Amino acid sequence: MNENYNEYAVWFKALADPNRLVIIDYLVEGELCACKILEQLQISQSTLSYHMKILSESNIINARKEGKWMHYSLNKNRFEELKRVLDIFIEDGANKPTVCLCN
């Protein structure tokens, strides 16, 4: 396994927020304008921008500007990578003996 733990931590940190998970859930249906996400979440534009910045910087989502609004979509390649990393952790864990550190 290519051990890029710092990079993986950024991805999982980006996913470790309920609002960001809701945003991702909305984006599963396809690209959305920030205005539509704002309507759904009922948060301020600055709060949405904060969440989208974290998701964008971790490459969890794609962003493009159209007029005055940003449009967002899932980076499906990143999710495939996340799935691969989790699968490797599960497979590696299944092949290692159980160690009890409780004494």
N, C-alpha and C positions, 0 to 999 in steps of 0.2 A: 504494500500500500504506500502510495506517495504521501508521506506524513506532513501535510501542510496544515498542521493543527491551528496555527494562527488564522489562516484563511477560513478554515471551517468554523472557527469561533465567531468570526465576523458574520458569517451566514446565519448561524444559529442565533446570535444576538439579534440580528435583524428580524428574525421570526419570533423572538421571545417577547412579543407585545400583543395584547388582545386586539388593539385597533389595527395593527399591521396585518394580523391574521384575517381580520374581517375584510380589509382592503384586498388581500390576496384572494379571498373567497369571491369577492365581486369580480375580480379580474379573470377568474377561471372562465367566465362566460365570454370574455373577449376584451378588446381595448375599450377603455372608458376615459372620458374627459374628466379632469379634476372637478369640474362643476357638478357632475353626476355623483361622484364619490362624496363630495361635500353634502349634497342633498341627502344621501343615504346615512352618513355618519352623524350629521348634525354637530360638526365640530368647526372650529374657526379655520380660516384659510391658512393661517400661520401654523396651526397645529398639523393640518394636513401636509403642508410643505415640509415640516420637520420629519414626519413619518415617511414621506415619499423620498426625501433626501437619503435617509438611512437605507431604504429599500433599493434605491438607485445606486448608491455607492457600493452596495454589496452585490450588485448585478442581479438581484432577485427579480427586478422589474426593468422594463425598457421605458424610456421617456422620450417624447418628441413634442415639440412646440408647434401649435397650429393657431395662428392669430394670437390672441392674448392668453389662451388656455394651453395647459399641458395635457397631453394624452398619454395614458399609461397602459402597458400590457405586461403580461408575465414573460419572463425570460425562461422559456421551457427548457433550454439547454442547461441552465443553472439548476432547475429542479431535477433534471435527469442526473446531474452530477451529485446533488444532495442525496438522491435516492441511492446512487452507487456507493457513496460514502457510508450511509447507514447500513446498506447491505453488507459491506465489508466489515464494519464493526460487529454486526450480528454474526456473520460467518466466522470471523476470528474468535469471537467470544465463545462460540459453540465448540471450537476446536481446542480451547485452553482448559486446563484442569481448574476446578474450583479451589480457591484459596480462602481460608478463613483467617481473618486478622483479628479475631475477637478472643483475646486471652487476658 
